[in-house]
Amino acid sequence: MRLLVPNDAAALTAALARNRDHLAYWEPSRPQEYYTQEWQATDIASRLADHATGTAHPFALVAGDAIVGRFNLAGIVRGPFQTSILSYWVDGRYTGRGLACAAVQAIIESARADLGLHRIEASTLLDNAGSQRALLKSGFQQIGMAPQYLKIAGKWQDHNLYQMLLHS
């Protein structure tokens, strides 16, 4: 896993094309343009601009030259809050291998040691057992359920909420 870079647009576009059906159930509905290299290049530039201001850390999970997952610490809030929101996906060909759990654990350590965050929040659809397992194995605790939390696959859906406290 490494920081996303501008040259990742082509590999990310290929990964999204490969995983379009796999991710459709778990993600917001996307416009057709989302699946183009131009869209991904613009999105990467935006995420890296947020990284430069310290409000995000966009990661690529790679296998050789291929991107096989994306992990984001976004919405970093400083001051008394010191928190961030974690989101991610893993290529359908690579699920069930513990990669999400390993990546989440690496992000936790970086958020604690390098970023000095106090808390990371994550959410999953109620039936996303794989992501729930990765979060729980990484030390996240479920803190509740939010009705109609995010618009996923074209409809407002309930989500389980999780948090990891990095400093007690």
N, C-alpha and C positions, 0 to 999 in steps of 0.2 A: 504494500500500500504506500502511496506517495501523494504529494500535493498535485492536484490537477494543474496542467500547463496548457498554454495556448495551442500547442501542436497536437493536443488530444482530440480536437474536433472530429477528425475523420474516424479515429478508432471508437470514439463515443457514439458517433452516428451509426457505425456498423453494429456496435453492441445494442443500441436501442432498436435497430431494425431486426436483429436476431431475436430480441426479447419482447417485441411489441405485444404479442399475444400473452406471453407469460406475465408481463407487468400490467396489462390492461385492467385486471381485476383489483389491483392493489394501489393504483395511482389515479390522479385526476385525469379527466378526459383531456386529450391533447389535440391541438390543431394539427393539420397535416404538415405544416411548416416546421413543427417541432422535430420532425424526423429528418431534417436536412442538415447538411454540414454547416450551412450559413447560420441557421438558428443556433446550433450547438456552439459555434465559434463565438457568437454574440453572447450567449449565456455564460460560457466559460469566462469571457472578458468581464462580464458583470460580477461573477462570483469571485474572480481574482481581484477586482476593484474592492469588493467587500472585504476580502482577505487583507488587502493593503491597509484598510482602515481598522482592522482588528475585529470586525463584526462577523466574520465567517472563516471557516477552514474547510475548503472543498477537497476531498480526497478521491483518487482513482484506485480501485483495486485492479491489479494487473496480473496477467499471466503471459509472459513474453511480451509481445507487442500489442496484445489484445487487452482491452478493458473488459473486465468481467464483474464489475460492480462499481457503485458510487456511494460514498458516505459523505455526509455533510454535518458539520457543526455550524449552525446558522442562528441568526438572531441573538448573537452574543450581547449581553447586557452587562455593563460594568457597574461601578458604584457599589451600593450595599447589596445588590442582587447577585452579581457574579455568576450568571447562568447562561445556558445555551440550549438549543433544541437539536437533537440528533435525528437524522433521517438517513435512510439507505435502501439500496436494492442490490441483489446479487443475481448474476446471470443464471437463467434456469438450468444450464448445463453444469453449474457449479454448486447448486444448493445441496444441503444435507451433508456437507463435508466439514462443517465447523468454521468456514471462512468468515461468516458474519460475526460469530462469537469472537474469533481471534481479532478481527478488525475493530470490533466494539471495545474489546479490552485494551487494544493499543491506543484507541482514541481516548479512553478513560484516563490512561496514564499520561498522555500528552496534555489533556485538559487539566489534570491535577498539577503536574510538574512544570509544564512549559507555559500554560495559559493562566494558571492560578485561579481557575474557576471553582466555585463552591458546589455547583449543581448542574446536572444535565437532565433534561426532560426528553422523553420519547413517547410515542403513541403508536398503537397498532389497531387495525380492524379487530373486532371481537374474535374472528375466526382465524387470525393469522398466527397459528400455533408455532410456525418456524421462527418468526421474529420474536414472539414472546419468549420462546425457549432461549434464543440467543441473548436477549436482554436479561432474563432471570439468571442464566448461567454466568453472566458477566457481573452480577451483583446488583442490578436494578431491582427496585421494589415496585409492585403495583400500588398505586395510590388512589385509584378510583376509575370511574367510567364516565366519559363525557358524551351525553346524547348529541347526535347530529353535529359532531365535532368538525369533520372535514368533508368536503364534497369530493368523493372518490368514485370513479367509474360512473360519473354523471349524476350521483345522488348523495344527499347528506347522509352520512353514516356515523353510527356510534363507534367510539374508540376507547380501548383501555388505555389508561395513562400510567406511565412509569417514571420513576426518577432515580437518579444515583446521586447521593450526597458524597462529595469528594473530600470534604474536611468537616470533621465533627467537633 
